[in-house]
């Protein structure tokens, strides 16, 4: 059965821990900066995934030096 907590061995991460982390982030950066941080994080992840899917143009196999 899959619950709300997922774990790796003895380490579990549930709803309470997620709320605690969110509260710490809110205190560090302020509520007005969180949307900008989330937008930047999402943009970075999209760019990373795009680079993983992009063909590798650096390797030319035509033998030219």
ChimeraX commands (.cxc) that place a marker at each C-alpha (Angstrom):
marker #1 position 0.00,0.00,0.00 radius 0.5
marker #1 position 1.32,3.42,-0.95 radius 0.5
marker #1 position 0.92,6.09,1.71 radius 0.5
marker #1 position 1.67,9.78,1.87 radius 0.5
marker #1 position 5.22,9.15,3.03 radius 0.5
marker #1 position 7.96,7.81,0.85 radius 0.5
marker #1 position 11.20,6.64,2.26 radius 0.5
marker #1 position 14.68,5.41,1.59 radius 0.5
marker #1 position 15.49,3.12,4.44 radius 0.5
marker #1 position 15.03,5.03,7.69 radius 0.5
marker #1 position 14.51,8.42,6.05 radius 0.5
marker #1 position 10.86,9.35,5.44 radius 0.5
marker #1 position 9.48,12.53,3.92 radius 0.5
marker #1 position 5.81,13.27,4.53 radius 0.5
marker #1 position 3.37,16.14,4.59 radius 0.5
marker #1 position 4.65,17.51,7.89 radius 0.5
marker #1 position 8.22,17.66,6.64 radius 0.5
marker #1 position 7.13,19.29,3.36 radius 0.5
marker #1 position 5.26,22.00,5.28 radius 0.5
marker #1 position 8.28,22.55,7.51 radius 0.5
marker #1 position 10.59,22.97,4.50 radius 0.5
marker #1 position 8.09,25.35,2.86 radius 0.5
marker #1 position 7.92,27.42,6.05 radius 0.5
marker #1 position 11.72,27.68,6.22 radius 0.5
marker #1 position 11.92,28.72,2.55 radius 0.5
marker #1 position 9.19,31.32,3.12 radius 0.5
marker #1 position 11.08,32.78,6.07 radius 0.5
marker #1 position 14.38,32.88,4.17 radius 0.5
marker #1 position 13.19,34.39,0.89 radius 0.5
marker #1 position 9.87,36.03,1.72 radius 0.5
marker #1 position 6.48,35.25,0.26 radius 0.5
marker #1 position 6.86,37.66,-2.68 radius 0.5
marker #1 position 10.03,35.99,-4.01 radius 0.5
marker #1 position 8.75,32.39,-4.01 radius 0.5
marker #1 position 6.90,32.61,-7.39 radius 0.5
marker #1 position 10.02,34.01,-9.03 radius 0.5
marker #1 position 12.15,31.25,-7.51 radius 0.5
marker #1 position 9.68,28.60,-8.68 radius 0.5
marker #1 position 9.61,30.10,-12.19 radius 0.5
marker #1 position 13.41,30.09,-12.36 radius 0.5
marker #1 position 13.58,26.51,-11.10 radius 0.5
marker #1 position 11.00,25.36,-13.66 radius 0.5
marker #1 position 12.84,27.15,-16.45 radius 0.5
marker #1 position 16.11,25.54,-15.42 radius 0.5
marker #1 position 14.56,22.07,-15.37 radius 0.5
marker #1 position 13.01,22.62,-18.82 radius 0.5
marker #1 position 16.36,23.77,-20.22 radius 0.5
marker #1 position 18.10,20.76,-18.68 radius 0.5
marker #1 position 15.56,18.32,-20.14 radius 0.5
marker #1 position 15.81,20.06,-23.52 radius 0.5
marker #1 position 19.58,19.64,-23.53 radius 0.5
marker #1 position 19.22,15.96,-22.71 radius 0.5
marker #1 position 16.87,15.46,-25.67 radius 0.5
marker #1 position 18.82,17.64,-28.13 radius 0.5
marker #1 position 21.09,15.89,-30.62 radius 0.5
marker #1 position 24.78,16.18,-29.90 radius 0.5
marker #1 position 26.09,18.64,-32.52 radius 0.5
marker #1 position 29.62,18.70,-31.11 radius 0.5
marker #1 position 30.60,15.31,-32.50 radius 0.5
marker #1 position 31.24,15.46,-36.24 radius 0.5
marker #1 position 31.84,11.97,-37.62 radius 0.5
marker #1 position 32.73,13.03,-41.17 radius 0.5
marker #1 position 36.47,12.79,-40.50 radius 0.5
marker #1 position 37.24,16.47,-41.05 radius 0.5
marker #1 position 39.75,17.97,-38.65 radius 0.5
marker link #1:1,2 radius 0.2
marker link #1:2,3 radius 0.2
marker link #1:3,4 radius 0.2
marker link #1:4,5 radius 0.2
marker link #1:5,6 radius 0.2
marker link #1:6,7 radius 0.2
marker link #1:7,8 radius 0.2
marker link #1:8,9 radius 0.2
marker link #1:9,10 radius 0.2
marker link #1:10,11 radius 0.2
marker link #1:11,12 radius 0.2
marker link #1:12,13 radius 0.2
marker link #1:13,14 radius 0.2
marker link #1:14,15 radius 0.2
marker link #1:15,16 radius 0.2
marker link #1:16,17 radius 0.2
marker link #1:17,18 radius 0.2
marker link #1:18,19 radius 0.2
marker link #1:19,20 radius 0.2
marker link #1:20,21 radius 0.2
marker link #1:21,22 radius 0.2
marker link #1:22,23 radius 0.2
marker link #1:23,24 radius 0.2
marker link #1:24,25 radius 0.2
marker link #1:25,26 radius 0.2
marker link #1:26,27 radius 0.2
marker link #1:27,28 radius 0.2
marker link #1:28,29 radius 0.2
marker link #1:29,30 radius 0.2
marker link #1:30,31 radius 0.2
marker link #1:31,32 radius 0.2
marker link #1:32,33 radius 0.2
marker link #1:33,34 radius 0.2
marker link #1:34,35 radius 0.2
marker link #1:35,36 radius 0.2
marker link #1:36,37 radius 0.2
marker link #1:37,38 radius 0.2
marker link #1:38,39 radius 0.2
marker link #1:39,40 radius 0.2
marker link #1:40,41 radius 0.2
marker link #1:41,42 radius 0.2
marker link #1:42,43 radius 0.2
marker link #1:43,44 radius 0.2
marker link #1:44,45 radius 0.2
marker link #1:45,46 radius 0.2
marker link #1:46,47 radius 0.2
marker link #1:47,48 radius 0.2
marker link #1:48,49 radius 0.2
marker link #1:49,50 radius 0.2
marker link #1:50,51 radius 0.2
marker link #1:51,52 radius 0.2
marker link #1:52,53 radius 0.2
marker link #1:53,54 radius 0.2
marker link #1:54,55 radius 0.2
marker link #1:55,56 radius 0.2
marker link #1:56,57 radius 0.2
marker link #1:57,58 radius 0.2
marker link #1:58,59 radius 0.2
marker link #1:59,60 radius 0.2
marker link #1:60,61 radius 0.2
marker link #1:61,62 radius 0.2
marker link #1:62,63 radius 0.2
marker link #1:63,64 radius 0.2
marker link #1:64,65 radius 0.2
view
